[in-house]
């Protein structure tokens, strides 16, 4: 067994931000489809601009959340120990 003692906050933030941006695109497309069915873009305005805006909001939120989560993990792992993982030599 190996123990994950520390997570790099910036690294976690980047990964979380990119994953969240993908979810933002998916959510934006779904929102655009429903808004198109209703005959107008969500909250009025251009649906493409809203798609980009929603993607950026998700990405920024994911980045900030990833940094905070990694920093909290590092703090708590220092008190109680890190997550134990089993690795296989492939």
MMTF fields as JSON, N, C-alpha, C and O atoms, coordinates in Angstrom:
{
  "mmtfVersion": "1.0.0",
  "mmtfProducer": "UNKNOWN",
  "numBonds": 359,
  "numAtoms": 360,
  "numGroups": 90,
  "numChains": 1,
  "numModels": 1,
  "chainsPerModel": [1],
  "groupsPerChain": [90],
  "chainIdList": ["A"],
  "bondAtomList": [4, 2, 8, 6, 12, 10, 16, 14, 20, 18, 24, 22, 28, 26, 32, 30, 36, 34, 40, 38, 44, 42, 48, 46, 52, 50, 56, 54, 60, 58, 64, 62, 68, 66, 72, 70, 76, 74, 80, 78, 84, 82, 88, 86, 92, 90, 96, 94, 100, 98, 104, 102, 108, 106, 112, 110, 116, 114, 120, 118, 124, 122, 128, 126, 132, 130, 136, 134, 140, 138, 144, 142, 148, 146, 152, 150, 156, 154, 160, 158, 164, 162, 168, 166, 172, 170, 176, 174, 180, 178, 184, 182, 188, 186, 192, 190, 196, 194, 200, 198, 204, 202, 208, 206, 212, 210, 216, 214, 220, 218, 224, 222, 228, 226, 232, 230, 236, 234, 240, 238, 244, 242, 248, 246, 252, 250, 256, 254, 260, 258, 264, 262, 268, 266, 272, 270, 276, 274, 280, 278, 284, 282, 288, 286, 292, 290, 296, 294, 300, 298, 304, 302, 308, 306, 312, 310, 316, 314, 320, 318, 324, 322, 328, 326, 332, 330, 336, 334, 340, 338, 344, 342, 348, 346, 352, 350, 356, 354],
  "bondOrderList": [1, 1, 1, 1, 1, 1, 1, 1, 1, 1, 1, 1, 1, 1, 1, 1, 1, 1, 1, 1, 1, 1, 1, 1, 1, 1, 1, 1, 1, 1, 1, 1, 1, 1, 1, 1, 1, 1, 1, 1, 1, 1, 1, 1, 1, 1, 1, 1, 1, 1, 1, 1, 1, 1, 1, 1, 1, 1, 1, 1, 1, 1, 1, 1, 1, 1, 1, 1, 1, 1, 1, 1, 1, 1, 1, 1, 1, 1, 1, 1, 1, 1, 1, 1, 1, 1, 1, 1, 1],
  "groupList": [{"groupName": "UNK", "atomNameList": ["N", "CA", "C", "O"], "elementList": ["N", "C", "C", "O"], "formalChargeList": [0, 0, 0, 0], "bondAtomList": [1, 0, 2, 1, 3, 2], "bondOrderList": [1, 1, 2], "singleLetterCode": "X", "chemCompType": "L-PEPTIDE LINKING"}],
  "groupTypeList": [0, 0, 0, 0, 0, 0, 0, 0, 0, 0, 0, 0, 0, 0, 0, 0, 0, 0, 0, 0, 0, 0, 0, 0, 0, 0, 0, 0, 0, 0, 0, 0, 0, 0, 0, 0, 0, 0, 0, 0, 0, 0, 0, 0, 0, 0, 0, 0, 0, 0, 0, 0, 0, 0, 0, 0, 0, 0, 0, 0, 0, 0, 0, 0, 0, 0, 0, 0, 0, 0, 0, 0, 0, 0, 0, 0, 0, 0, 0, 0, 0, 0, 0, 0, 0, 0, 0, 0, 0, 0],
  "groupIdList": [1, 2, 3, 4, 5, 6, 7, 8, 9, 10, 11, 12, 13, 14, 15, 16, 17, 18, 19, 20, 21, 22, 23, 24, 25, 26, 27, 28, 29, 30, 31, 32, 33, 34, 35, 36, 37, 38, 39, 40, 41, 42, 43, 44, 45, 46, 47, 48, 49, 50, 51, 52, 53, 54, 55, 56, 57, 58, 59, 60, 61, 62, 63, 64, 65, 66, 67, 68, 69, 70, 71, 72, 73, 74, 75, 76, 77, 78, 79, 80, 81, 82, 83, 84, 85, 86, 87, 88, 89, 90],
  "secStructList": [7, 3, 3, 3, 7, 7, 7, 7, 2, 2, 2, 2, 2, 2, 2, 2, 2, 2, 2, 2, 2, 2, 2, 2, 2, 2, 2, 2, 2, 2, 2, 2, 2, 2, 2, 2, 2, 2, 6, 1, 7, 6, 6, 1, 1, 7, 2, 2, 2, 2, 2, 2, 2, 2, 2, 2, 2, 2, 2, 2, 2, 2, 2, 2, 2, 2, 2, 2, 2, 2, 2, 2, 2, 2, 2, 2, 2, 2, 2, 2, 7, 7, 3, 3, 3, 7, 7, 7, 7, 7],
  "xCoordList": [0.838, 0.0, 0.871, 1.909, 0.435, 1.08, 0.124, -1.086, 0.669, -0.164, -0.024, 1.087, -1.157, -1.186, -1.118, -2.112, 0.056, 0.267, -0.089, -0.532, 0.099, -0.115, -0.598, -0.181, -1.486, -1.967, -1.564, -1.81, -0.947, -0.582, -1.843, -2.575, -2.115, -3.352, -3.522, -4.623, -2.463, -2.596, -2.86, -3.631, -2.219, -2.443, -3.89, -4.546, -4.379, -5.763, -6.73, -7.763, -6.392, -7.24, -7.346, -8.43, -6.212, -6.23, -7.074, -7.894, -6.869, -7.636, -9.124, -9.958, -9.446, -10.846, -11.474, -12.641, -10.706, -11.219, -11.543, -12.574, -10.677, -10.916, -12.125, -12.974, -12.194, -13.343, -14.634, -15.644, -14.609, -15.801, -16.188, -17.375, -15.201, -15.497, -16.23, -17.147, -15.833, -16.527, -17.979, -18.89, -18.191, -19.565, -20.314, -21.523, -19.615, -20.233, -20.705, -21.774, -19.906, -20.315, -21.554, -22.503, -21.543, -22.698, -23.944, -25.01, -23.809, -24.949, -25.419, -26.621, -24.471, -24.83, -25.562, -26.508, -25.132, -25.818, -27.233, -28.171, -27.379, -28.716, -29.605, -30.765, -29.047, -29.796, -30.181, -31.293, -29.253, -29.538, -30.643, -31.489, -30.627, -31.672, -33.048, -34.022, -33.119, -34.403, -34.848, -36.033, -33.911, -34.256, -34.71, -35.627, -34.062, -34.477, -35.88, -36.644, -36.225, -37.564, -38.6, -39.748, -38.206, -39.122, -39.183, -40.029, -38.29, -38.35, -37.431, -37.372, -36.696, -35.761, -34.603, -34.768, -33.457, -32.308, -32.56, -33.375, -31.855, -31.988, -31.765, -30.732, -32.684, -32.639, -32.471, -31.946, -32.918, -32.751, -31.296, -30.431, -31.012, -29.633, -29.187, -30.005, -27.891, -27.296, -26.955, -26.246, -27.443, -27.213, -25.742, -25.265, -25.002, -23.588, -22.775, -21.901, -23.06, -22.371, -22.69, -21.819, -23.922, -24.303, -23.618, -23.25, -23.445, -22.739, -21.297, -20.79, -20.635, -19.256, -19.206, -18.316, -20.152, -20.2, -20.404, -19.737, -21.317, -21.567, -20.344, -20.016, -19.671, -18.445, -17.377, -16.717, -17.204, -16.21, -16.559, -15.681, -17.833, -18.256, -17.966, -17.433, -18.306, -18.02, -16.519, -16.079, -15.723, -14.271, -13.644, -12.817, -14.032, -13.479, -13.899, -13.083, -15.168, -15.647, -14.95, -14.604, -14.744, -14.05, -12.604, -12.093, -11.936, -10.55, -10.434, -9.624, -11.241, -11.205, -11.559, -10.908, -12.59, -12.981, -11.88, -11.651, -11.195, -10.107, -8.947, -8.368, -8.603, -7.514, -7.881, -7.068, -9.09, -9.531, -9.58, -9.121, -10.136, -10.235, -8.856, -8.649, -7.905, -6.555, -5.871, -5.196, -6.038, -5.437, -6.032, -5.307, -7.336, -7.973, -7.532, -7.316, -7.397, -6.911, -5.525, -5.258, -4.644, -3.287, -3.285, -2.507, -4.149, -4.248, -4.722, -4.111, -5.807, -6.378, -5.477, -5.357, -4.845, -3.943, -2.764, -2.232, -2.359, -1.293, -1.709, -0.863, -2.989, -3.496, -3.787, -3.395, -4.481, -4.98, -4.319, -4.601, -3.461, -2.83, -3.566, -4.74, -2.857, -3.43, -4.233, -4.344, -4.791, -5.565, -4.578, -3.548, -4.908, -4.065, -4.546, -5.735, -3.603, -3.929, -2.991, -1.866, -3.465, -2.65, -2.318, -3.211, -1.034, -0.579, -0.023, 0.544, -0.194, 0.312, 1.403, 1.231, 2.509, 3.565, 3.183, 3.181, 2.86, 2.422, 3.526, 3.348],
  "yCoordList": [-1.193, 0.0, 1.241, 1.298, 2.206, 3.518, 4.527, 4.304, 5.627, 6.656, 7.964, 8.428, 8.553, 9.848, 10.914, 11.196, 11.499, 12.443, 13.874, 14.645, 14.236, 15.623, 15.695, 14.913, 16.65, 16.939, 18.37, 19.278, 18.571, 19.928, 20.732, 20.388, 21.797, 22.56, 23.112, 23.059, 23.635, 24.186, 23.082, 23.27, 21.937, 20.804, 20.331, 20.098, 20.191, 19.773, 20.812, 20.462, 22.086, 23.151, 23.109, 23.295, 22.863, 22.799, 21.624, 21.776, 20.463, 19.278, 19.498, 19.231, 19.978, 20.213, 21.28, 21.167, 22.312, 23.366, 22.863, 23.228, 22.029, 21.491, 20.553, 20.624, 19.681, 18.763, 19.548, 19.234, 20.563, 21.381, 22.151, 22.337, 22.602, 23.298, 22.379, 22.815, 21.112, 20.146, 20.015, 20.002, 19.918, 19.857, 21.154, 21.126, 22.288, 23.564, 23.603, 24.138, 23.033, 22.97, 22.096, 22.457, 20.942, 20.038, 20.717, 20.664, 21.355, 22.052, 23.192, 23.418, 23.909, 25.019, 24.552, 25.201, 23.425, 22.889, 22.434, 22.68, 21.779, 21.352, 22.574, 22.596, 23.584, 24.812, 25.491, 25.999, 25.499, 26.11, 25.349, 25.954, 24.02, 23.224, 23.52, 23.697, 23.571, 23.866, 25.285, 25.531, 26.221, 27.607, 27.742, 28.507, 26.994, 27.026, 26.478, 26.972, 25.46, 24.887, 25.887, 25.863, 26.757, 27.763, 29.0, 29.872, 29.073, 30.163, 31.329, 32.264, 31.305, 32.394, 31.877, 30.931, 32.482, 32.067, 32.293, 33.129, 31.541, 31.639, 33.08, 33.673, 33.621, 34.988, 36.028, 37.114, 35.695, 36.613, 36.669, 36.108, 37.316, 37.466, 36.354, 35.555, 36.295, 35.368, 34.054, 34.062, 32.933, 31.641, 31.238, 30.57, 31.637, 31.278, 31.984, 31.378, 33.242, 34.006, 33.398, 33.316, 32.979, 32.357, 31.008, 30.652, 30.261, 28.978, 29.2, 28.482, 30.19, 30.508, 30.998, 30.612, 31.839, 32.348, 31.236, 31.21, 30.324, 29.213, 28.312, 27.831, 28.082, 27.277, 27.938, 27.264, 29.244, 29.956, 29.939, 29.776, 30.108, 30.065, 28.698, 28.609, 27.639, 26.289, 26.075, 25.51, 26.526, 26.325, 27.056, 26.491, 28.295, 29.073, 28.471, 28.331, 28.119, 27.488, 26.168, 25.868, 25.381, 24.105, 24.287, 23.546, 25.282, 25.557, 25.966, 25.413, 26.928, 27.41, 26.28, 26.109, 25.517, 24.388, 23.347, 22.803, 23.057, 22.083, 22.536, 21.739, 23.822, 24.366, 24.292, 23.872, 24.697, 24.668, 23.235, 22.96, 22.317, 20.921, 20.322, 19.623, 20.583, 20.03, 20.615, 19.894, 21.913, 22.535, 21.946, 21.677, 21.749, 21.133, 19.683, 19.23, 18.957, 17.574, 17.544, 16.734, 18.427, 18.468, 18.762, 18.176, 19.662, 20.003, 18.812, 18.464, 18.192, 17.067, 15.837, 15.102, 15.603, 14.457, 14.581, 13.571, 15.793, 16.006, 15.596, 15.202, 15.682, 15.314, 13.823, 13.184, 13.279, 11.897, 10.923, 9.726, 11.4, 10.529, 10.623, 10.989, 10.288, 10.385, 9.169, 8.209, 9.215, 8.116, 7.013, 7.274, 5.794, 4.662, 4.104, 3.848, 3.918, 3.382, 2.218, 2.163, 1.302, 0.176, 0.364, 0.526, 0.342, 0.542, -0.751, -1.558, -0.942, -2.14, -1.724, -0.763, -2.431, -2.162, -2.782, -4.003, -1.926, -2.435, -2.324, -2.7],
  "zCoordList": [0.0, 0.0, 0.0, 0.659, -0.736, -0.774, -0.162, -0.12, 0.307, 0.923, 0.155, -0.104, -0.204, -0.876, 0.21, 0.878, 0.379, 1.47, 1.096, 1.948, -0.165, -0.56, -2.002, -2.856, -2.254, -3.604, -3.921, -3.128, -5.073, -5.494, -5.796, -6.723, -5.036, -5.24, -6.655, -7.205, -7.247, -8.603, -9.624, -10.565, -9.434, -10.325, -10.222, -11.236, -9.001, -8.793, -9.355, -9.927, -9.191, -9.72, -11.233, -11.788, -11.913, -13.374, -13.867, -14.772, -13.271, -13.676, -13.415, -14.281, -12.235, -11.876, -12.768, -13.145, -13.106, -13.975, -15.368, -15.933, -15.931, -17.274, -17.271, -18.159, -16.277, -16.192, -16.016, -16.647, -15.166, -14.95, -16.21, -16.478, -16.985, -18.24, -19.208, -19.904, -19.256, -20.118, -19.672, -20.5, -18.361, -17.86, -18.158, -18.389, -18.156, -18.491, -19.935, -20.23, -20.838, -22.251, -22.385, -23.081, -21.716, -21.782, -21.228, -21.841, -20.065, -19.459, -20.356, -20.499, -20.962, -21.85, -23.086, -23.532, -23.649, -24.83, -24.489, -25.247, -23.357, -22.925, -22.702, -23.112, -22.049, -21.806, -23.117, -23.256, -24.08, -25.378, -26.117, -26.775, -26.003, -26.65, -26.061, -26.793, -24.722, -24.092, -24.385, -24.614, -24.38, -24.673, -26.122, -26.421, -27.028, -28.431, -28.603, -29.432, -27.828, -27.898, -27.401, -27.844, -26.492, -25.971, -26.866, -26.668, -27.843, -28.804, -28.526, -29.325, -27.395, -27.122, -26.276, -25.505, -26.416, -25.603, -24.115, -23.725, -23.307, -21.853, -21.394, -21.703, -20.69, -20.182, -21.281, -21.039, -22.488, -23.607, -24.049, -23.375, -25.139, -25.585, -26.501, -26.958, -26.776, -27.716, -27.017, -26.011, -27.529, -26.871, -26.912, -25.994, -27.974, -28.076, -26.991, -26.371, -26.769, -25.719, -24.356, -23.49, -24.17, -22.903, -22.719, -21.6, -23.793, -23.725, -23.289, -22.427, -23.881, -23.509, -22.058, -21.299, -21.683, -20.312, -19.292, -18.257, -19.577, -18.663, -18.559, -17.475, -19.676, -19.667, -18.8, -18.009, -18.942, -18.132, -16.653, -15.807, -16.341, -14.935, -14.336, -13.23, -15.046, -14.572, -14.412, -13.411, -15.395, -15.355, -14.171, -13.455, -13.968, -12.858, -11.526, -10.615, -11.418, -10.18, -9.913, -8.771, -10.953, -10.794, -10.384, -9.544, -10.981, -10.629, -9.162, -8.418, -8.759, -7.374, -6.405, -5.374, -6.744, -5.891, -5.786, -4.706, -6.887, -6.868, -6.005, -5.267, -6.096, -5.278, -3.797, -2.973, -3.464, -2.067, -1.548, -0.439, -2.345, -1.913, -1.68, -0.687, -2.581, -2.425, -1.195, -0.46, -0.964, 0.218, 1.499, 2.458, 1.511, 2.688, 2.866, 3.99, 1.76, 1.838, 2.468, 3.356, 2.009, 2.542, 4.04, 4.792, 4.462, 5.878, 6.702, 7.712, 6.269, 7.012, 6.937, 7.917, 5.791, 5.652, 6.61, 7.07, 6.908, 7.882, 9.284, 10.087, 9.593, 10.92, 11.049, 12.026, 10.049, 10.18, 9.219, 9.272, 8.357, 7.357, 6.043, 5.989, 4.988, 3.65, 3.258, 4.021, 2.065, 1.515, 1.123, 0.501, 1.496, 1.12, -0.203, -0.39, -1.126, -2.443, -2.747, -2.25, -3.562, -3.979, -5.45, -6.281, -5.766, -7.131, -7.669, -6.932, -8.976, -9.634, -10.612, -11.361, -10.609, -11.576, -12.909, -13.064, -13.866, -15.177, -16.179, -17.337]
}
